[in-house]
Amino acid sequence: MRSVRAAGCPVLTANRNRFELAAERERMEDELGYVLVGMARNPFPCPVPRQSPASANEVHRRNEWLAAYVPAPLAKPAIDDDDELRLARGPGKRSAAGDES
């Protein structure tokens, strides 16, 4: 996923339920630098409902929820004091401390 993020690609994911979607959203935003731009029920989920192995009364469909993510804008890098001095002096100018006679 980091290479996809570095390329700036949007991502579409499919999940079984909203709980999985919430966990995925947290990871995508906090660790990978993506922002959720939309989520909806998948109009074409897996046609056969499945019974949860953890709870007998829970039935779900695979790929029932879709989520769309885009890369978050990157923060502007901070400029060090040395860079600010070079920018203020302009090209070709040197400080007196750098001159050797």
TIFILUM-279661 format. One record per residue: residue number from 1; residue in one letter; x, y, z of N, C-alpha, C, O in turn. Coordinates in nm, 2 decimals. Atoms other than C-alpha are relative to their C-alpha. Layout:
{num->NUM | residu->a | n_x->X | n_y->Y | n_z->Z | ca_x->X | ca_y->Y | ca_z->Z | c_x->X | c_y->Y | c_z->Z | o_x->X | o_y->Y | o_z->Z}
...
# end
This chain:
{num->1 | residu->m | n_x->0.08 | n_y->-0.12 | n_z->0.00 | ca_x->0.00 | ca_y->0.00 | ca_z->0.00 | c_x->0.09 | c_y->0.13 | c_z->0.00 | o_x->0.04 | o_y->0.23 | o_z->-0.05}
{num->2 | residu->r | n_x->-0.09 | n_y->-0.12 | n_z->0.00 | ca_x->0.29 | ca_y->0.24 | ca_z->0.06 | c_x->0.04 | c_y->0.04 | c_z->-0.14 | o_x->0.05 | o_y->0.16 | o_z->-0.17}
{num->3 | residu->s | n_x->-0.04 | n_y->-0.03 | n_z->0.13 | ca_x->0.39 | ca_y->0.22 | ca_z->-0.30 | c_x->-0.12 | c_y->0.06 | c_z->-0.08 | o_x->-0.10 | o_y->0.15 | o_z->-0.16}
{num->4 | residu->v | n_x->0.12 | n_y->-0.05 | n_z->0.06 | ca_x->0.03 | ca_y->0.29 | ca_z->-0.41 | c_x->-0.01 | c_y->0.15 | c_z->0.05 | o_x->-0.05 | o_y->0.24 | o_z->-0.03}
{num->5 | residu->r | n_x->0.01 | n_y->-0.14 | n_z->-0.06 | ca_x->0.03 | ca_y->0.60 | ca_z->-0.17 | c_x->0.11 | c_y->0.09 | c_z->-0.06 | o_x->0.08 | o_y->0.20 | o_z->-0.10}
{num->6 | residu->a | n_x->-0.11 | n_y->-0.08 | n_z->0.06 | ca_x->0.37 | ca_y->0.71 | ca_z->-0.31 | c_x->-0.03 | c_y->0.04 | c_z->-0.14 | o_x->0.01 | o_y->0.15 | o_z->-0.19}
{num->7 | residu->a | n_x->0.03 | n_y->-0.03 | n_z->0.14 | ca_x->0.23 | ca_y->0.70 | ca_z->-0.66 | c_x->-0.12 | c_y->0.10 | c_z->-0.01 | o_x->-0.15 | o_y->0.15 | o_z->-0.11}
{num->8 | residu->g | n_x->0.11 | n_y->-0.09 | n_z->0.00 | ca_x->-0.07 | ca_y->0.91 | ca_z->-0.55 | c_x->-0.13 | c_y->-0.06 | c_z->-0.05 | o_x->-0.22 | o_y->0.02 | o_z->-0.10}
{num->9 | residu->c | n_x->0.12 | n_y->0.06 | n_z->0.06 | ca_x->-0.34 | ca_y->0.66 | ca_z->-0.66 | c_x->-0.11 | c_y->-0.01 | c_z->0.10 | o_x->-0.09 | o_y->-0.02 | o_z->0.22}
{num->10 | residu->p | n_x->0.12 | n_y->0.02 | n_z->-0.09 | ca_x->-0.69 | ca_y->0.66 | ca_z->-0.52 | c_x->-0.02 | c_y->-0.15 | c_z->0.02 | o_x->0.03 | o_y->-0.24 | o_z->-0.05}
{num->11 | residu->v | n_x->0.02 | n_y->0.14 | n_z->-0.03 | ca_x->-0.81 | ca_y->0.33 | ca_z->-0.36 | c_x->-0.15 | c_y->-0.02 | c_z->0.03 | o_x->-0.21 | o_y->0.06 | o_z->0.10}
{num->12 | residu->l | n_x->0.13 | n_y->0.04 | n_z->-0.03 | ca_x->-1.14 | ca_y->0.15 | ca_z->-0.35 | c_x->0.01 | c_y->-0.13 | c_z->0.07 | o_x->0.07 | o_y->-0.23 | o_z->0.02}
{num->13 | residu->t | n_x->0.00 | n_y->0.13 | n_z->-0.07 | ca_x->-1.20 | ca_y->-0.12 | ca_z->-0.09 | c_x->-0.14 | c_y->-0.05 | c_z->0.02 | o_x->-0.23 | o_y->0.02 | o_z->0.01}
{num->14 | residu->a | n_x->0.13 | n_y->0.06 | n_z->-0.03 | ca_x->-1.48 | ca_y->-0.36 | ca_z->0.00 | c_x->0.02 | c_y->-0.08 | c_z->0.13 | o_x->0.12 | o_y->-0.14 | o_z->0.16}
{num->15 | residu->n | n_x->0.00 | n_y->0.06 | n_z->-0.14 | ca_x->-1.57 | ca_y->-0.48 | ca_z->0.35 | c_x->-0.13 | c_y->-0.07 | c_z->0.02 | o_x->-0.23 | o_y->-0.05 | o_z->-0.04}
{num->16 | residu->r | n_x->0.12 | n_y->0.07 | n_z->-0.04 | ca_x->-1.82 | ca_y->-0.71 | ca_z->0.51 | c_x->-0.10 | c_y->0.08 | c_z->0.08 | o_x->-0.22 | o_y->0.07 | o_z->0.06}
{num->17 | residu->n | n_x->0.09 | n_y->-0.08 | n_z->-0.09 | ca_x->-1.96 | ca_y->-0.46 | ca_z->0.76 | c_x->0.06 | c_y->0.13 | c_z->0.03 | o_x->0.17 | o_y->0.16 | o_z->0.00}
{num->18 | residu->r | n_x->-0.05 | n_y->-0.14 | n_z->-0.04 | ca_x->-1.93 | ca_y->-0.11 | ca_z->0.90 | c_x->0.11 | c_y->-0.01 | c_z->0.10 | o_x->0.19 | o_y->0.08 | o_z->0.10}
{num->19 | residu->f | n_x->-0.10 | n_y->0.01 | n_z->-0.10 | ca_x->-1.72 | ca_y->-0.23 | ca_z->1.19 | c_x->0.14 | c_y->-0.02 | c_z->-0.07 | o_x->0.24 | o_y->0.05 | o_z->-0.03}
{num->20 | residu->e | n_x->-0.12 | n_y->0.02 | n_z->0.07 | ca_x->-1.45 | ca_y->-0.35 | ca_z->0.95 | c_x->0.04 | c_y->0.12 | c_z->-0.08 | o_x->0.16 | o_y->0.16 | o_z->-0.09}
{num->21 | residu->l | n_x->-0.03 | n_y->-0.12 | n_z->0.08 | ca_x->-1.48 | ca_y->-0.04 | ca_z->0.74 | c_x->0.05 | c_y->0.11 | c_z->0.10 | o_x->0.14 | o_y->0.18 | o_z->0.06}
{num->22 | residu->a | n_x->-0.05 | n_y->-0.10 | n_z->-0.10 | ca_x->-1.43 | ca_y->0.18 | ca_z->1.06 | c_x->0.15 | c_y->-0.03 | c_z->0.03 | o_x->0.23 | o_y->0.06 | o_z->0.05}
{num->23 | residu->a | n_x->-0.14 | n_y->0.04 | n_z->-0.04 | ca_x->-1.11 | ca_y->-0.02 | ca_z->1.15 | c_x->0.09 | c_y->0.03 | c_z->-0.12 | o_x->0.20 | o_y->0.08 | o_z->-0.10}
{num->24 | residu->e | n_x->-0.08 | n_y->-0.03 | n_z->0.12 | ca_x->-0.99 | ca_y->0.01 | ca_z->0.79 | c_x->0.03 | c_y->0.15 | c_z->-0.02 | o_x->0.14 | o_y->0.19 | o_z->-0.05}
{num->25 | residu->r | n_x->-0.01 | n_y->-0.15 | n_z->0.01 | ca_x->-1.06 | ca_y->0.38 | ca_z->0.78 | c_x->0.11 | c_y->0.06 | c_z->0.09 | o_x->0.19 | o_y->0.14 | o_z->0.06}
{num->26 | residu->e | n_x->-0.09 | n_y->-0.05 | n_z->-0.10 | ca_x->-0.86 | ca_y->0.44 | ca_z->1.10 | c_x->0.15 | c_y->-0.03 | c_z->-0.05 | o_x->0.23 | o_y->0.06 | o_z->-0.04}
{num->27 | residu->r | n_x->-0.13 | n_y->0.03 | n_z->0.05 | ca_x->-0.56 | ca_y->0.26 | ca_z->0.95 | c_x->0.04 | c_y->0.07 | c_z->-0.12 | o_x->0.15 | o_y->0.12 | o_z->-0.13}
{num->28 | residu->m | n_x->-0.03 | n_y->-0.07 | n_z->0.12 | ca_x->-0.58 | ca_y->0.42 | ca_z->0.61 | c_x->0.03 | c_y->0.15 | c_z->0.03 | o_x->0.12 | o_y->0.20 | o_z->-0.03}
{num->29 | residu->e | n_x->-0.03 | n_y->-0.14 | n_z->-0.03 | ca_x->-0.59 | ca_y->0.77 | ca_z->0.76 | c_x->0.12 | c_y->0.02 | c_z->0.09 | o_x->0.20 | o_y->0.11 | o_z->0.06}
{num->30 | residu->d | n_x->-0.11 | n_y->-0.02 | n_z->-0.10 | ca_x->-0.35 | ca_y->0.73 | ca_z->1.05 | c_x->0.14 | c_y->-0.05 | c_z->-0.05 | o_x->0.24 | o_y->0.02 | o_z->-0.03}
{num->31 | residu->e | n_x->-0.13 | n_y->0.06 | n_z->0.04 | ca_x->-0.08 | ca_y->0.50 | ca_z->0.90 | c_x->0.04 | c_y->0.02 | c_z->-0.15 | o_x->0.16 | o_y->0.03 | o_z->-0.18}
{num->32 | residu->l | n_x->-0.03 | n_y->0.00 | n_z->0.15 | ca_x->-0.11 | ca_y->0.53 | ca_z->0.52 | c_x->-0.02 | c_y->0.14 | c_z->-0.06 | o_x->0.02 | o_y->0.16 | o_z->-0.18}
{num->33 | residu->g | n_x->0.01 | n_y->-0.14 | n_z->0.05 | ca_x->-0.21 | ca_y->0.90 | ca_z->0.47 | c_x->-0.11 | c_y->0.01 | c_z->-0.11 | o_x->-0.10 | o_y->0.09 | o_z->-0.20}
{num->34 | residu->y | n_x->0.11 | n_y->-0.01 | n_z->0.09 | ca_x->-0.54 | ca_y->0.85 | ca_z->0.29 | c_x->-0.12 | c_y->0.06 | c_z->0.07 | o_x->-0.13 | o_y->0.06 | o_z->0.19}
{num->35 | residu->v | n_x->0.12 | n_y->-0.06 | n_z->-0.06 | ca_x->-0.87 | ca_y->1.03 | ca_z->0.34 | c_x->-0.12 | c_y->-0.06 | c_z->-0.06 | o_x->-0.13 | o_y->-0.08 | o_z->-0.19}
{num->36 | residu->l | n_x->0.12 | n_y->0.06 | n_z->0.05 | ca_x->-1.21 | ca_y->0.87 | ca_z->0.31 | c_x->-0.09 | c_y->0.11 | c_z->-0.07 | o_x->-0.12 | o_y->0.21 | o_z->-0.01}
{num->37 | residu->v | n_x->0.09 | n_y->-0.10 | n_z->0.08 | ca_x->-1.42 | ca_y->1.05 | ca_z->0.04 | c_x->-0.14 | c_y->-0.05 | c_z->-0.02 | o_x->-0.22 | o_y->0.03 | o_z->-0.06}
{num->38 | residu->g | n_x->0.14 | n_y->0.05 | n_z->0.01 | ca_x->-1.72 | ca_y->0.82 | ca_z->0.03 | c_x->-0.01 | c_y->-0.15 | c_z->0.03 | o_x->0.09 | o_y->-0.22 | o_z->0.02}
{num->39 | residu->m | n_x->0.02 | n_y->0.14 | n_z->-0.03 | ca_x->-1.87 | ca_y->0.50 | ca_z->0.14 | c_x->-0.15 | c_y->-0.03 | c_z->-0.03 | o_x->-0.23 | o_y->0.06 | o_z->-0.01}
{num->40 | residu->a | n_x->0.14 | n_y->0.04 | n_z->0.04 | ca_x->-2.19 | ca_y->0.31 | ca_z->0.03 | c_x->-0.01 | c_y->-0.15 | c_z->0.00 | o_x->0.09 | o_y->-0.22 | o_z->-0.01}
{num->41 | residu->r | n_x->0.03 | n_y->0.14 | n_z->0.01 | ca_x->-2.35 | ca_y->-0.03 | ca_z->0.02 | c_x->0.04 | c_y->-0.04 | c_z->-0.15 | o_x->0.00 | o_y->0.03 | o_z->-0.24}
{num->42 | residu->n | n_x->-0.04 | n_y->0.05 | n_z->0.13 | ca_x->-2.21 | ca_y->-0.23 | ca_z->-0.27 | c_x->-0.13 | c_y->-0.05 | c_z->-0.07 | o_x->-0.20 | o_y->-0.13 | o_z->-0.02}
{num->43 | residu->p | n_x->0.12 | n_y->0.05 | n_z->0.07 | ca_x->-2.49 | ca_y->-0.28 | ca_z->-0.53 | c_x->0.02 | c_y->-0.14 | c_z->-0.05 | o_x->-0.08 | o_y->-0.21 | o_z->-0.09}
{num->44 | residu->f | n_x->-0.03 | n_y->0.14 | n_z->0.05 | ca_x->-2.32 | ca_y->-0.61 | ca_z->-0.63 | c_x->0.08 | c_y->-0.08 | c_z->0.10 | o_x->0.19 | o_y->-0.13 | o_z->0.07}
{num->45 | residu->p | n_x->-0.07 | n_y->0.08 | n_z->-0.10 | ca_x->-2.22 | ca_y->-0.79 | ca_z->-0.30 | c_x->0.00 | c_y->-0.15 | c_z->-0.04 | o_x->-0.07 | o_y->-0.19 | o_z->-0.14}
{num->46 | residu->c | n_x->0.00 | n_y->0.15 | n_z->0.02 | ca_x->-2.15 | ca_y->-1.16 | ca_z->-0.29 | c_x->-0.15 | c_y->-0.05 | c_z->0.02 | o_x->-0.21 | o_y->-0.01 | o_z->0.11}
{num->47 | residu->p | n_x->0.14 | n_y->0.04 | n_z->0.00 | ca_x->-2.49 | ca_y->-1.32 | ca_z->-0.37 | c_x->-0.04 | c_y->-0.09 | c_z->0.11 | o_x->-0.16 | o_y->-0.10 | o_z->0.15}
{num->48 | residu->v | n_x->0.03 | n_y->0.10 | n_z->-0.10 | ca_x->-2.47 | ca_y->-1.59 | ca_z->-0.10 | c_x->0.03 | c_y->0.06 | c_z->0.14 | o_x->0.15 | o_y->0.08 | o_z->0.17}
{num->49 | residu->p | n_x->-0.03 | n_y->-0.04 | n_z->-0.14 | ca_x->-2.50 | ca_y->-1.47 | ca_z->0.27 | c_x->0.07 | c_y->-0.11 | c_z->0.07 | o_x->0.05 | o_y->-0.23 | o_z->0.04}
{num->50 | residu->r | n_x->-0.08 | n_y->0.10 | n_z->-0.07 | ca_x->-2.26 | ca_y->-1.64 | ca_z->0.50 | c_x->-0.03 | c_y->0.02 | c_z->0.15 | o_x->-0.05 | o_y->0.13 | o_z->0.20}
{num->51 | residu->q | n_x->0.02 | n_y->0.00 | n_z->-0.15 | ca_x->-2.30 | ca_y->-1.73 | ca_z->0.87 | c_x->0.14 | c_y->0.03 | c_z->0.06 | o_x->0.24 | o_y->-0.03 | o_z->0.02}
{num->52 | residu->s | n_x->-0.13 | n_y->-0.03 | n_z->-0.07 | ca_x->-2.03 | ca_y->-1.59 | ca_z->1.10 | c_x->0.05 | c_y->-0.12 | c_z->0.08 | o_x->-0.03 | o_y->-0.18 | o_z->0.14}
{num->53 | residu->p | n_x->-0.05 | n_y->0.11 | n_z->-0.08 | ca_x->-1.80 | ca_y->-1.85 | ca_z->1.25 | c_x->0.00 | c_y->0.04 | c_z->0.15 | o_x->0.01 | o_y->-0.05 | o_z->0.24}
{num->54 | residu->a | n_x->-0.01 | n_y->-0.04 | n_z->-0.14 | ca_x->-1.79 | ca_y->-1.64 | ca_z->1.58 | c_x->-0.14 | c_y->0.00 | c_z->0.07 | o_x->-0.15 | o_y->-0.03 | o_z->0.18}
{num->55 | residu->s | n_x->0.13 | n_y->-0.01 | n_z->-0.06 | ca_x->-2.16 | ca_y->-1.59 | ca_z->1.63 | c_x->-0.11 | c_y->-0.06 | c_z->-0.09 | o_x->-0.12 | o_y->-0.02 | o_z->-0.21}
{num->56 | residu->a | n_x->0.10 | n_y->0.07 | n_z->0.09 | ca_x->-2.44 | ca_y->-1.82 | ca_z->1.50 | c_x->-0.11 | c_y->0.09 | c_z->-0.05 | o_x->-0.16 | o_y->0.06 | o_z->-0.16}
{num->57 | residu->n | n_x->0.12 | n_y->-0.09 | n_z->0.05 | ca_x->-2.70 | ca_y->-1.54 | ca_z->1.47 | c_x->0.05 | c_y->0.12 | c_z->-0.08 | o_x->-0.03 | o_y->0.20 | o_z->-0.12}
{num->58 | residu->e | n_x->-0.05 | n_y->-0.11 | n_z->0.09 | ca_x->-2.47 | ca_y->-1.31 | ca_z->1.26 | c_x->0.01 | c_y->-0.05 | c_z->-0.14 | o_x->0.09 | o_y->-0.15 | o_z->-0.16}
{num->59 | residu->v | n_x->-0.01 | n_y->0.03 | n_z->0.14 | ca_x->-2.51 | ca_y->-1.33 | ca_z->0.89 | c_x->0.05 | c_y->0.12 | c_z->-0.08 | o_x->0.01 | o_y->0.23 | o_z->-0.05}
{num->60 | residu->h | n_x->-0.06 | n_y->-0.11 | n_z->0.07 | ca_x->-2.31 | ca_y->-1.12 | ca_z->0.65 | c_x->0.02 | c_y->-0.04 | c_z->-0.15 | o_x->0.02 | o_y->-0.16 | o_z->-0.18}
{num->61 | residu->r | n_x->-0.04 | n_y->0.02 | n_z->0.14 | ca_x->-2.23 | ca_y->-1.08 | ca_z->0.28 | c_x->0.14 | c_y->0.05 | c_z->-0.02 | o_x->0.17 | o_y->0.16 | o_z->0.03}
{num->62 | residu->r | n_x->-0.13 | n_y->-0.05 | n_z->0.03 | ca_x->-1.88 | ca_y->-1.05 | ca_z->0.16 | c_x->-0.01 | c_y->0.12 | c_z->-0.10 | o_x->-0.10 | o_y->0.12 | o_z->-0.18}
{num->63 | residu->n | n_x->-0.01 | n_y->-0.11 | n_z->0.09 | ca_x->-1.79 | ca_y->-0.72 | ca_z->-0.01 | c_x->-0.13 | c_y->0.09 | c_z->0.00 | o_x->-0.17 | o_y->0.14 | o_z->-0.10}
{num->64 | residu->e | n_x->0.12 | n_y->-0.08 | n_z->-0.01 | ca_x->-2.11 | ca_y->-0.55 | ca_z->0.12 | c_x->0.01 | c_y->0.15 | c_z->0.00 | o_x->-0.07 | o_y->0.22 | o_z->-0.05}
{num->65 | residu->w | n_x->-0.03 | n_y->-0.14 | n_z->-0.01 | ca_x->-1.96 | ca_y->-0.21 | ca_z->0.19 | c_x->0.12 | c_y->0.04 | c_z->-0.09 | o_x->0.22 | o_y->-0.02 | o_z->-0.08}
{num->66 | residu->l | n_x->-0.11 | n_y->-0.06 | n_z->0.08 | ca_x->-1.75 | ca_y->0.00 | ca_z->-0.05 | c_x->0.05 | c_y->0.13 | c_z->0.06 | o_x->-0.03 | o_y->0.20 | o_z->0.12}
{num->67 | residu->a | n_x->-0.06 | n_y->-0.13 | n_z->-0.05 | ca_x->-1.51 | ca_y->0.28 | ca_z->0.06 | c_x->0.10 | c_y->0.05 | c_z->-0.10 | o_x->0.18 | o_y->-0.03 | o_z->-0.16}
{num->68 | residu->a | n_x->-0.10 | n_y->-0.06 | n_z->0.09 | ca_x->-1.32 | ca_y->0.52 | ca_z->-0.16 | c_x->0.09 | c_y->0.10 | c_z->0.08 | o_x->0.04 | o_y->0.18 | o_z->0.16}
{num->69 | residu->y | n_x->-0.10 | n_y->-0.08 | n_z->-0.07 | ca_x->-1.00 | ca_y->0.68 | ca_z->-0.04 | c_x->0.08 | c_y->0.08 | c_z->-0.11 | o_x->0.11 | o_y->0.02 | o_z->-0.22}
{num->70 | residu->v | n_x->-0.09 | n_y->-0.07 | n_z->0.08 | ca_x->-0.78 | ca_y->0.95 | ca_z->-0.19 | c_x->0.12 | c_y->0.04 | c_z->0.08 | o_x->0.11 | o_y->0.05 | o_z->0.21}
{num->71 | residu->p | n_x->-0.11 | n_y->-0.04 | n_z->-0.08 | ca_x->-0.43 | ca_y->1.05 | ca_z->-0.08 | c_x->-0.02 | c_y->0.13 | c_z->0.06 | o_x->-0.07 | o_y->0.23 | o_z->0.00}
{num->72 | residu->a | n_x->0.01 | n_y->-0.12 | n_z->-0.07 | ca_x->-0.42 | ca_y->1.32 | ca_z->0.18 | c_x->0.10 | c_y->0.10 | c_z->-0.05 | o_x->0.21 | o_y->0.05 | o_z->-0.09}
{num->73 | residu->p | n_x->-0.10 | n_y->-0.09 | n_z->0.04 | ca_x->-0.24 | ca_y->1.64 | ca_z->0.08 | c_x->0.12 | c_y->-0.01 | c_z->0.10 | o_x->0.10 | o_y->-0.01 | o_z->0.22}
{num->74 | residu->l | n_x->-0.12 | n_y->0.00 | n_z->-0.08 | ca_x->0.12 | ca_y->1.63 | ca_z->0.21 | c_x->0.02 | c_y->0.13 | c_z->0.07 | o_x->0.00 | o_y->0.24 | o_z->0.01}
{num->75 | residu->a | n_x->-0.03 | n_y->-0.12 | n_z->-0.07 | ca_x->0.22 | ca_y->1.88 | ca_z->0.47 | c_x->0.12 | c_y->0.07 | c_z->-0.06 | o_x->0.21 | o_y->0.00 | o_z->-0.11}
{num->76 | residu->k | n_x->-0.11 | n_y->-0.08 | n_z->0.06 | ca_x->0.45 | ca_y->2.16 | ca_z->0.35 | c_x->0.13 | c_y->-0.02 | c_z->0.09 | o_x->0.12 | o_y->0.00 | o_z->0.21}
{num->77 | residu->p | n_x->-0.12 | n_y->0.02 | n_z->-0.08 | ca_x->0.81 | ca_y->2.08 | ca_z->0.46 | c_x->0.05 | c_y->0.13 | c_z->0.07 | o_x->0.04 | o_y->0.24 | o_z->0.01}
{num->78 | residu->a | n_x->-0.05 | n_y->-0.12 | n_z->-0.07 | ca_x->0.96 | ca_y->2.31 | ca_z->0.72 | c_x->0.13 | c_y->0.04 | c_z->-0.07 | o_x->0.21 | o_y->-0.04 | o_z->-0.11}
{num->79 | residu->i | n_x->-0.13 | n_y->-0.06 | n_z->0.05 | ca_x->1.25 | ca_y->2.54 | ca_z->0.61 | c_x->0.09 | c_y->0.02 | c_z->0.11 | o_x->0.05 | o_y->0.08 | o_z->0.21}
{num->80 | residu->d | n_x->-0.09 | n_y->-0.03 | n_z->-0.11 | ca_x->1.56 | ca_y->2.54 | ca_z->0.82 | c_x->0.05 | c_y->0.15 | c_z->0.00 | o_x->0.03 | o_y->0.22 | o_z->-0.10}
{num->81 | residu->d | n_x->-0.05 | n_y->-0.14 | n_z->-0.01 | ca_x->1.73 | ca_y->2.86 | ca_z->0.93 | c_x->0.11 | c_y->0.02 | c_z->-0.11 | o_x->0.11 | o_y->0.13 | o_z->-0.17}
{num->82 | residu->d | n_x->-0.10 | n_y->-0.01 | n_z->0.10 | ca_x->2.02 | ca_y->2.79 | ca_z->0.69 | c_x->-0.06 | c_y->0.03 | c_z->-0.14 | o_x->-0.01 | o_y->0.11 | o_z->-0.21}
{num->83 | residu->d | n_x->0.07 | n_y->-0.02 | n_z->0.12 | ca_x->1.78 | ca_y->2.77 | ca_z->0.40 | c_x->-0.06 | c_y->0.14 | c_z->-0.01 | o_x->-0.05 | o_y->0.20 | o_z->-0.12}
{num->84 | residu->e | n_x->0.06 | n_y->-0.14 | n_z->0.00 | ca_x->1.61 | ca_y->3.10 | ca_z->0.50 | c_x->0.11 | c_y->0.10 | c_z->-0.03 | o_x->0.09 | o_y->0.20 | o_z->-0.10}
{num->85 | residu->l | n_x->-0.11 | n_y->-0.09 | n_z->0.02 | ca_x->1.95 | ca_y->3.27 | ca_z->0.51 | c_x->0.05 | c_y->0.00 | c_z->-0.14 | o_x->0.07 | o_y->0.11 | o_z->-0.20}
{num->86 | residu->r | n_x->-0.04 | n_y->0.01 | n_z->0.14 | ca_x->2.05 | ca_y->3.14 | ca_z->0.17 | c_x->-0.11 | c_y->0.07 | c_z->-0.09 | o_x->-0.07 | o_y->0.14 | o_z->-0.19}
{num->87 | residu->l | n_x->0.11 | n_y->-0.06 | n_z->0.08 | ca_x->1.71 | ca_y->3.26 | ca_z->0.03 | c_x->0.01 | c_y->0.15 | c_z->0.01 | o_x->-0.02 | o_y->0.23 | o_z->-0.08}
{num->88 | residu->a | n_x->-0.01 | n_y->-0.14 | n_z->-0.02 | ca_x->1.75 | ca_y->3.60 | ca_z->0.19 | c_x->0.11 | c_y->0.07 | c_z->-0.06 | o_x->0.10 | o_y->0.18 | o_z->-0.11}
{num->89 | residu->r | n_x->-0.12 | n_y->-0.06 | n_z->0.06 | ca_x->2.10 | ca_y->3.66 | ca_z->0.06 | c_x->-0.01 | c_y->0.01 | c_z->-0.15 | o_x->0.05 | o_y->0.09 | o_z->-0.21}
{num->90 | residu->g | n_x->0.01 | n_y->0.01 | n_z->0.14 | ca_x->2.01 | ca_y->3.56 | ca_z->-0.29 | c_x->0.12 | c_y->-0.08 | c_z->-0.06 | o_x->0.21 | o_y->-0.12 | o_z->0.02}
{num->91 | residu->p | n_x->-0.10 | n_y->0.08 | n_z->0.06 | ca_x->2.22 | ca_y->3.37 | ca_z->-0.54 | c_x->0.14 | c_y->0.07 | c_z->-0.01 | o_x->0.15 | o_y->0.19 | o_z->-0.03}
{num->92 | residu->g | n_x->-0.14 | n_y->-0.05 | n_z->0.02 | ca_x->2.60 | ca_y->3.42 | ca_z->-0.55 | c_x->0.05 | c_y->0.08 | c_z->0.12 | o_x->0.17 | o_y->0.12 | o_z->0.11}
{num->93 | residu->k | n_x->-0.05 | n_y->-0.07 | n_z->-0.11 | ca_x->2.63 | ca_y->3.61 | ca_z->-0.22 | c_x->0.05 | c_y->-0.09 | c_z->0.11 | o_x->-0.02 | o_y->-0.19 | o_z->0.14}
{num->94 | residu->r | n_x->-0.06 | n_y->0.08 | n_z->-0.10 | ca_x->2.85 | ca_y->3.48 | ca_z->0.05 | c_x->0.00 | c_y->0.08 | c_z->0.13 | o_x->0.00 | o_y->0.20 | o_z->0.13}
{num->95 | residu->s | n_x->-0.02 | n_y->-0.07 | n_z->-0.13 | ca_x->2.88 | ca_y->3.56 | ca_z->0.42 | c_x->0.14 | c_y->0.04 | c_z->0.02 | o_x->0.23 | o_y->-0.03 | o_z->-0.04}
{num->96 | residu->a | n_x->-0.14 | n_y->-0.04 | n_z->-0.02 | ca_x->3.19 | ca_y->3.73 | ca_z->0.55 | c_x->0.08 | c_y->-0.11 | c_z->0.07 | o_x->0.20 | o_y->-0.12 | o_z->0.06}
{num->97 | residu->a | n_x->-0.06 | n_y->0.11 | n_z->-0.07 | ca_x->3.26 | ca_y->3.43 | ca_z->0.77 | c_x->0.05 | c_y->-0.11 | c_z->-0.09 | o_x->0.15 | o_y->-0.18 | o_z->-0.06}
{num->98 | residu->g | n_x->-0.04 | n_y->0.10 | n_z->0.10 | ca_x->3.29 | ca_y->3.21 | ca_z->0.46 | c_x->0.12 | c_y->0.04 | c_z->-0.08 | o_x->0.18 | o_y->-0.05 | o_z->-0.15}
{num->99 | residu->d | n_x->-0.12 | n_y->-0.05 | n_z->0.08 | ca_x->3.57 | ca_y->3.43 | ca_z->0.30 | c_x->0.13 | c_y->-0.04 | c_z->0.07 | o_x->0.14 | o_y->-0.02 | o_z->0.19}
{num->100 | residu->e | n_x->-0.14 | n_y->0.02 | n_z->-0.06 | ca_x->3.93 | ca_y->3.32 | ca_z->0.35 | c_x->0.09 | c_y->0.09 | c_z->-0.08 | o_x->0.09 | o_y->0.09 | o_z->-0.20}
{num->101 | residu->s | n_x->-0.10 | n_y->-0.09 | n_z->0.07 | ca_x->4.20 | ca_y->3.58 | ca_z->0.27 | c_x->0.13 | c_y->-0.06 | c_z->0.01 | o_x->0.23 | o_y->0.00 | o_z->-0.05}
# end
